[in-house]
Amino acid sequence: MAKPEQIKKEIKKAVSEIVEMPESELRDDASFADELGVDSMMALEIVASIEKKYKVTIPEEEIPNIRSLENVYEVVLKSLNK
């Protein structure tokens, strides 16, 4: 399995493509909705791309808690460690 640092880097790259913002401008604690303008469709795209790439299923009840890159990392790493 990939190291957490590598996974974080890959997730950040995917999110930067979806939100159309350079990775260098994406802070791990930036609010998806408030600072990055992520709407519900973009949020679903982020979740779907992560599920596909890492072959994990993010529980629906976790999705509302995904508000920043930090949250994405936590959810993915937790899912991968099951």
Biotite code that builds the C-alpha atoms (Angstrom):
import biotite.structure as struc

atoms = struc.array([
    struc.Atom([0.000, 0.000, 0.000], chain_id="A", res_id=1, res_name="MET", atom_name="CA", element="C"),
    struc.Atom([1.147, 3.541, -0.718], chain_id="A", res_id=2, res_name="ALA", atom_name="CA", element="C"),
    struc.Atom([2.515, 5.641, 2.117], chain_id="A", res_id=3, res_name="LYS", atom_name="CA", element="C"),
    struc.Atom([0.200, 8.250, 3.675], chain_id="A", res_id=4, res_name="PRO", atom_name="CA", element="C"),
    struc.Atom([2.376, 11.068, 2.270], chain_id="A", res_id=5, res_name="GLU", atom_name="CA", element="C"),
    struc.Atom([2.033, 9.643, -1.250], chain_id="A", res_id=6, res_name="GLN", atom_name="CA", element="C"),
    struc.Atom([-1.727, 9.197, -0.855], chain_id="A", res_id=7, res_name="ILE", atom_name="CA", element="C"),
    struc.Atom([-2.083, 12.796, 0.381], chain_id="A", res_id=8, res_name="LYS", atom_name="CA", element="C"),
    struc.Atom([-0.100, 14.045, -2.622], chain_id="A", res_id=9, res_name="LYS", atom_name="CA", element="C"),
    struc.Atom([-2.292, 12.062, -5.052], chain_id="A", res_id=10, res_name="GLU", atom_name="CA", element="C"),
    struc.Atom([-5.516, 13.253, -3.400], chain_id="A", res_id=11, res_name="ILE", atom_name="CA", element="C"),
    struc.Atom([-4.344, 16.866, -3.459], chain_id="A", res_id=12, res_name="LYS", atom_name="CA", element="C"),
    struc.Atom([-3.559, 16.540, -7.188], chain_id="A", res_id=13, res_name="LYS", atom_name="CA", element="C"),
    struc.Atom([-7.013, 15.081, -7.915], chain_id="A", res_id=14, res_name="ALA", atom_name="CA", element="C"),
    struc.Atom([-8.785, 17.766, -5.881], chain_id="A", res_id=15, res_name="VAL", atom_name="CA", element="C"),
    struc.Atom([-6.761, 20.530, -7.547], chain_id="A", res_id=16, res_name="SER", atom_name="CA", element="C"),
    struc.Atom([-7.910, 19.268, -10.947], chain_id="A", res_id=17, res_name="GLU", atom_name="CA", element="C"),
    struc.Atom([-11.568, 19.125, -9.872], chain_id="A", res_id=18, res_name="ILE", atom_name="CA", element="C"),
    struc.Atom([-11.566, 22.602, -8.296], chain_id="A", res_id=19, res_name="VAL", atom_name="CA", element="C"),
    struc.Atom([-9.349, 23.941, -11.097], chain_id="A", res_id=20, res_name="GLU", atom_name="CA", element="C"),
    struc.Atom([-6.795, 25.444, -8.747], chain_id="A", res_id=21, res_name="MET", atom_name="CA", element="C"),
    struc.Atom([-3.013, 24.901, -8.640], chain_id="A", res_id=22, res_name="PRO", atom_name="CA", element="C"),
    struc.Atom([-1.904, 22.422, -5.976], chain_id="A", res_id=23, res_name="GLU", atom_name="CA", element="C"),
    struc.Atom([0.421, 25.087, -4.576], chain_id="A", res_id=24, res_name="SER", atom_name="CA", element="C"),
    struc.Atom([-2.605, 27.222, -3.686], chain_id="A", res_id=25, res_name="GLU", atom_name="CA", element="C"),
    struc.Atom([-4.539, 24.411, -1.982], chain_id="A", res_id=26, res_name="LEU", atom_name="CA", element="C"),
    struc.Atom([-4.174, 24.468, 1.792], chain_id="A", res_id=27, res_name="ARG", atom_name="CA", element="C"),
    struc.Atom([-4.997, 21.264, 3.636], chain_id="A", res_id=28, res_name="ASP", atom_name="CA", element="C"),
    struc.Atom([-7.325, 23.150, 5.977], chain_id="A", res_id=29, res_name="ASP", atom_name="CA", element="C"),
    struc.Atom([-9.059, 25.278, 3.328], chain_id="A", res_id=30, res_name="ALA", atom_name="CA", element="C"),
    struc.Atom([-12.826, 24.915, 3.500], chain_id="A", res_id=31, res_name="SER", atom_name="CA", element="C"),
    struc.Atom([-14.102, 23.283, 0.333], chain_id="A", res_id=32, res_name="PHE", atom_name="CA", element="C"),
    struc.Atom([-17.368, 25.240, 0.323], chain_id="A", res_id=33, res_name="ALA", atom_name="CA", element="C"),
    struc.Atom([-16.285, 28.588, 1.764], chain_id="A", res_id=34, res_name="ASP", atom_name="CA", element="C"),
    struc.Atom([-12.791, 29.021, 0.315], chain_id="A", res_id=35, res_name="GLU", atom_name="CA", element="C"),
    struc.Atom([-12.654, 26.767, -2.732], chain_id="A", res_id=36, res_name="LEU", atom_name="CA", element="C"),
    struc.Atom([-16.203, 27.119, -4.020], chain_id="A", res_id=37, res_name="GLY", atom_name="CA", element="C"),
    struc.Atom([-16.842, 23.375, -4.018], chain_id="A", res_id=38, res_name="VAL", atom_name="CA", element="C"),
    struc.Atom([-20.516, 22.654, -4.642], chain_id="A", res_id=39, res_name="ASP", atom_name="CA", element="C"),
    struc.Atom([-22.325, 19.359, -4.071], chain_id="A", res_id=40, res_name="SER", atom_name="CA", element="C"),
    struc.Atom([-21.576, 18.117, -7.591], chain_id="A", res_id=41, res_name="MET", atom_name="CA", element="C"),
    struc.Atom([-17.852, 18.799, -7.181], chain_id="A", res_id=42, res_name="MET", atom_name="CA", element="C"),
    struc.Atom([-17.910, 17.130, -3.774], chain_id="A", res_id=43, res_name="ALA", atom_name="CA", element="C"),
    struc.Atom([-19.441, 14.009, -5.313], chain_id="A", res_id=44, res_name="LEU", atom_name="CA", element="C"),
    struc.Atom([-16.829, 14.102, -8.067], chain_id="A", res_id=45, res_name="GLU", atom_name="CA", element="C"),
    struc.Atom([-14.059, 14.261, -5.449], chain_id="A", res_id=46, res_name="ILE", atom_name="CA", element="C"),
    struc.Atom([-15.562, 11.316, -3.524], chain_id="A", res_id=47, res_name="VAL", atom_name="CA", element="C"),
    struc.Atom([-16.115, 9.272, -6.706], chain_id="A", res_id=48, res_name="ALA", atom_name="CA", element="C"),
    struc.Atom([-12.570, 9.834, -7.967], chain_id="A", res_id=49, res_name="SER", atom_name="CA", element="C"),
    struc.Atom([-11.090, 8.807, -4.606], chain_id="A", res_id=50, res_name="ILE", atom_name="CA", element="C"),
    struc.Atom([-13.293, 5.717, -4.343], chain_id="A", res_id=51, res_name="GLU", atom_name="CA", element="C"),
    struc.Atom([-12.288, 4.668, -7.850], chain_id="A", res_id=52, res_name="LYS", atom_name="CA", element="C"),
    struc.Atom([-8.562, 5.330, -7.422], chain_id="A", res_id=53, res_name="LYS", atom_name="CA", element="C"),
    struc.Atom([-8.188, 3.632, -4.031], chain_id="A", res_id=54, res_name="TYR", atom_name="CA", element="C"),
    struc.Atom([-10.951, 1.032, -4.442], chain_id="A", res_id=55, res_name="LYS", atom_name="CA", element="C"),
    struc.Atom([-12.585, 2.135, -1.189], chain_id="A", res_id=56, res_name="VAL", atom_name="CA", element="C"),
    struc.Atom([-16.148, 2.999, -0.359], chain_id="A", res_id=57, res_name="THR", atom_name="CA", element="C"),
    struc.Atom([-16.635, 6.191, 1.586], chain_id="A", res_id=58, res_name="ILE", atom_name="CA", element="C"),
    struc.Atom([-19.704, 5.707, 3.789], chain_id="A", res_id=59, res_name="PRO", atom_name="CA", element="C"),
    struc.Atom([-22.518, 8.115, 2.921], chain_id="A", res_id=60, res_name="GLU", atom_name="CA", element="C"),
    struc.Atom([-22.671, 9.343, 6.504], chain_id="A", res_id=61, res_name="GLU", atom_name="CA", element="C"),
    struc.Atom([-19.010, 10.442, 6.203], chain_id="A", res_id=62, res_name="GLU", atom_name="CA", element="C"),
    struc.Atom([-19.574, 12.621, 3.117], chain_id="A", res_id=63, res_name="ILE", atom_name="CA", element="C"),
    struc.Atom([-21.059, 15.642, 4.970], chain_id="A", res_id=64, res_name="PRO", atom_name="CA", element="C"),
    struc.Atom([-17.938, 15.619, 7.197], chain_id="A", res_id=65, res_name="ASN", atom_name="CA", element="C"),
    struc.Atom([-15.614, 16.079, 4.225], chain_id="A", res_id=66, res_name="ILE", atom_name="CA", element="C"),
    struc.Atom([-15.076, 19.818, 4.314], chain_id="A", res_id=67, res_name="ARG", atom_name="CA", element="C"),
    struc.Atom([-11.352, 20.117, 3.562], chain_id="A", res_id=68, res_name="SER", atom_name="CA", element="C"),
    struc.Atom([-8.384, 18.165, 2.231], chain_id="A", res_id=69, res_name="LEU", atom_name="CA", element="C"),
    struc.Atom([-7.540, 17.164, 5.816], chain_id="A", res_id=70, res_name="GLU", atom_name="CA", element="C"),
    struc.Atom([-10.957, 15.506, 6.093], chain_id="A", res_id=71, res_name="ASN", atom_name="CA", element="C"),
    struc.Atom([-10.436, 13.682, 2.788], chain_id="A", res_id=72, res_name="VAL", atom_name="CA", element="C"),
    struc.Atom([-7.070, 12.354, 3.981], chain_id="A", res_id=73, res_name="TYR", atom_name="CA", element="C"),
    struc.Atom([-8.575, 11.134, 7.252], chain_id="A", res_id=74, res_name="GLU", atom_name="CA", element="C"),
    struc.Atom([-11.484, 9.336, 5.580], chain_id="A", res_id=75, res_name="VAL", atom_name="CA", element="C"),
    struc.Atom([-9.338, 7.699, 2.895], chain_id="A", res_id=76, res_name="VAL", atom_name="CA", element="C"),
    struc.Atom([-6.605, 6.579, 5.284], chain_id="A", res_id=77, res_name="LEU", atom_name="CA", element="C"),
    struc.Atom([-9.235, 5.211, 7.672], chain_id="A", res_id=78, res_name="LYS", atom_name="CA", element="C"),
    struc.Atom([-10.913, 3.316, 4.809], chain_id="A", res_id=79, res_name="SER", atom_name="CA", element="C"),
    struc.Atom([-7.599, 1.913, 3.556], chain_id="A", res_id=80, res_name="LEU", atom_name="CA", element="C"),
    struc.Atom([-6.624, 0.685, 7.022], chain_id="A", res_id=81, res_name="ASN", atom_name="CA", element="C"),
    struc.Atom([-9.752, -1.441, 7.456], chain_id="A", res_id=82, res_name="LYS", atom_name="CA", element="C"),
])
